[in-house]
Amino acid sequence: MAKIDAFFNLMHDQGASDLHLVAGQQPAIRIRGDIERIKYDVLTNDALKVLLYEITPEHKIKQFEETGDVDFAYEVPNLARYRVNFFRQKNGMAAVFREIPDKIQTCQQLGLPNVIAKLAQLPRGLVLVTGPTGSGKSTTLAAIIDEANRLRRDHIITIEDPIEFVHKSQNCIVNHREVGVHTKTFTAALRGAL
């Protein structure tokens, strides 16, 4: 078990959606939209680096050292998957972890308009789902893909950075590709999917 996993257990117990780790500050979690500090020592940059590097794939460490930020998914077995973003900031490193729900909700369960579910039935075209962080883009896309996976007999390829929701093939064959792991770029993956 990685040292950082204790924070994820606390997150789970408190019903938190996000974990924030920032050099020079106490860790914090987001519960129902509000940030709450965890009773824990202020994190030094060196301590935070140790926590983060322990769970980060080698190629993502290299990317971070070259670019100053990185995204990937991290899974704590029997608990949850998390979207990880860490980056350099004024006082050193900082990281945000957002829990990825393990159950994909349907468009109906999300309260989306019927027209959104119908997008899964389109034979071709381009659909853009946009919005700020935490607005439900990934959750909406997962619901649309799940709808297509249940209703169609087709091939679905997701190109993500990182892979968030994992779809099991139902009526469709679903392949997940992660940029930097399974393909070099979004462009190369898209070209390969055509």
N, C-alpha and C positions, 0 to 999 in steps of 0.2 A: 504494500500500500504506500503510495506517495504521501509525503508529509502534507501536501496541500489538500489531500482528500478530507482531512478533518474539517476544513472550511465547507466543503460540499455536503458533508453530513449535517453540519449546523444549518446550512442553507435549506436543506431538505426538511429538517425538523422544524424550522421557523416558517416554512412555506414561502421562501424567498425566490424571486425570479432571477436575480443578478447578484454577482459578487464583484466588488471593486477592491483591487489591491493597488495602492499607490505608495511609492517610496516617500518616506517622511510623514506618513499618516497612518492612523489605525485602519484596519480593514473595515469594510462596510458592506451591508447587504441591502437589497431593494425588496421591500415587502409592500405589496399593494400600491406600488408607485412611489413610495417614500423611502429615502435613504436612511438607514439606521446603522450607527457605528457598532462594531463588535468589541466587547471588552477583551482587548488584546493589545500587546505592546505595539508601539509605532514601528512600522516596517522600515528597516534600513534598505538601501538600494541593493547591497550585497545579499542580504537575507531574501529579498524578493527575487533576485536573479537565481538563487539556488532553488527556490520553490518552483519557479517557472521553467527553468532549464531541465529539471528532473522529469517533467511531463511532456516536454517539447521534442518532436521528432528532429533528428539531426539536420535534415535539409531545411527545416523551418528555423532552426537556430541560425544557420548560415544566412538565410533570407533576412532575418531580423538584424543580424550584424551588418548586412549590406544596406538595408533600406530603412531601418529604424522602426518598422512595424511588421506584424505578422498576424494571420488568421489561421486557425485550424480547429478541428473538433477533438474533444477529449472525452473519454468515457470512463466512468467509475462503475465497474461491474456491480450489478444488482442494485444500482442507485439511479443513475441518469447519464445522459450525454449533454455536453456543454459546447457552445460555440465560444471559442477563445479569441480574444483580440488583445495583444499587448504591444506596447509602443514606448518610445522614448518621450519624455516630457521634461519640463524645466528642472525638476528635482531628481531625475533619474528615470526609472522604469515605472510603468503603470499597466494594469491589466483589468479587463472586464470579461467576466464569464457569464453567459446567459444560458439558462437551462433550456434544452430542446425537449419538448414534450415527447414521451415515448409512444403515445397513441395519436395517430393522425385523425383529426376531427373532420367530419364531412362539411361541405358547404352549408348544409342545413343547420348542423350543430353550431356553426360559427355565426349563423344569422345572416349569411350573405344573400344578396338578391339572386333570384333564379337565373338571371342572365349570366352570372358568374359560373354556375354549374354547367350551363350550356356551352361555355368556352371549351370544355373538355370534349365536346362532340364535334368541334370544327375540324374539317379534314385538312386544313392548311391555314397558314397565316402567322402573324406575329402578335403576341399579346405582351404588353408591358405592364408590370405591377410595380408601382413606385410609391415612395412615401418615406417619412423619417424613420430613424431607428426605433424599434419597438412598436411600430404601427400595424404589424401583422402581415408584412409582405411574404415572408417565408412560410408562415402558417397558411395563408391564402393559396400560395402556389402548391403547397403540399396537398391541400384539399382538392384543387383542380386536377393534379396528377393522380390522386387517389380515385377521383371520379372517372377519369379516363381509364385507369387501370382496371376498374370494376366493370365498365360498360363496353369497352372496345376490345378488339383483338388486333393489337398493334405492337410496335416497338417504341419504347420510351427511353430516351437518353437524357439524363440530367448532367449538366456541366456546372460544377459548383466550386466555390472556394470559401470555406470548406463544405464537404457534404454535411448537410444538417439532418433532415428527415430521411430515414431509410425506408424505402418502399419495397415490399416483397412482391414478386411477380404474381399477379392474379390471372386475369385474362390477357394481359399484355406481358411482354418481356421487358423488364425494367433494368437498365444499366446505369450505374452512378459513376461519373468520372470526376475526379478532383484535380483541379489545376495545380501543377507542381508535384503531383503524385502519379497520376495516370496519363497526363498530357502536359506539355510545356505551357501552353497558353489557351485562353478561351478561343482565340481565332483558330488555332490548330485543331482543337476539339470540335468546333463548329464545322470546319471544313471536312473533317473525318466523318461527321454525322450526316452530311448531305448525300 
